[in-house]
Amino acid sequence: MISETQRRKRLAKKIQEVSTDKLVEIERFVLSLEASLDKSKEILSFAGSWKNIDDELFFDLTENLPLRREKNKRRSDE
């Protein structure tokens, strides 16, 4: 198994060897990776949000949700 430093050096060397026209593709790929990491962080920011939720409120949100959705669906169909 190689270390992170070795992997980065190996990757940098390979990028140096890539033709100039492929650099744009590599840059786009790296930017897409960064964007996906930002989305993951954004989603993870909600982790634990319901940790201290009141039992009654939790029950209302989970058990009564289908009923509320059905009521709203009937209203929108009218």
C-alpha positions as CSV (number, residue, x, y, z in Angstrom):
1,M,0.0,0.0,0.0
2,I,1.4,3.4,-1.0
3,S,1.2,6.5,1.2
4,E,-0.8,9.5,0.4
5,T,2.4,11.5,-0.4
6,Q,3.6,8.8,-2.8
7,R,0.2,8.7,-4.5
8,R,0.2,12.5,-4.9
9,K,3.7,12.5,-6.4
10,R,2.8,9.7,-8.8
11,L,-0.3,11.5,-9.9
12,A,1.5,14.8,-10.4
13,K,4.1,13.0,-12.5
14,K,1.4,11.4,-14.6
15,I,-0.3,14.8,-15.1
16,Q,3.1,16.3,-16.2
17,E,3.2,13.6,-18.9
18,V,-0.3,14.2,-20.2
19,S,-0.7,16.0,-23.5
20,T,-1.7,19.7,-23.2
21,D,-5.1,19.1,-24.8
22,K,-6.0,16.6,-22.0
23,L,-5.3,19.1,-19.2
24,V,-8.7,20.7,-19.6
25,E,-10.4,17.3,-19.2
26,I,-8.3,16.6,-16.1
27,E,-9.2,20.0,-14.6
28,R,-12.9,19.5,-15.3
29,F,-12.7,16.1,-13.6
30,V,-11.0,17.5,-10.5
31,L,-13.5,20.3,-10.3
32,S,-16.4,17.8,-10.5
33,L,-14.7,15.9,-7.6
34,E,-14.5,19.0,-5.5
35,A,-18.1,19.9,-6.2
36,S,-19.3,16.4,-5.1
37,L,-17.3,16.8,-1.9
38,D,-19.0,20.1,-1.2
39,K,-22.4,18.5,-1.7
40,S,-21.4,15.7,0.7
41,K,-20.4,18.2,3.3
42,E,-23.6,20.1,2.9
43,I,-25.7,16.9,3.3
44,L,-23.6,15.8,6.3
45,S,-24.3,19.1,8.0
46,F,-27.8,17.8,8.8
47,A,-26.4,14.8,10.6
48,G,-27.8,14.6,14.1
49,S,-30.5,17.2,13.5
50,W,-33.2,14.9,14.8
51,K,-31.1,13.6,17.7
52,N,-33.1,15.5,20.4
53,I,-36.5,15.6,18.7
54,D,-39.5,15.3,21.0
55,D,-41.1,11.8,20.7
56,E,-44.5,13.3,20.1
57,L,-43.3,15.5,17.3
58,F,-41.3,12.6,15.8
59,F,-44.5,10.4,15.9
60,D,-46.5,13.2,14.2
61,L,-43.9,13.7,11.5
62,T,-43.5,10.0,10.7
63,E,-46.9,8.4,11.4
64,N,-49.2,11.2,10.3
65,L,-47.2,12.2,7.3
66,P,-49.0,9.9,4.8
67,L,-52.4,11.2,6.0
68,R,-51.3,14.9,5.6
69,R,-49.9,14.1,2.1
70,E,-53.2,12.4,1.1
71,K,-55.2,15.5,2.4
72,N,-52.9,17.8,0.4
73,K,-53.2,15.7,-2.7
74,R,-57.0,15.8,-2.5
75,R,-56.9,19.6,-2.1
76,S,-54.7,20.0,-5.2
77,D,-56.9,17.7,-7.2
78,E,-60.0,19.9,-6.6
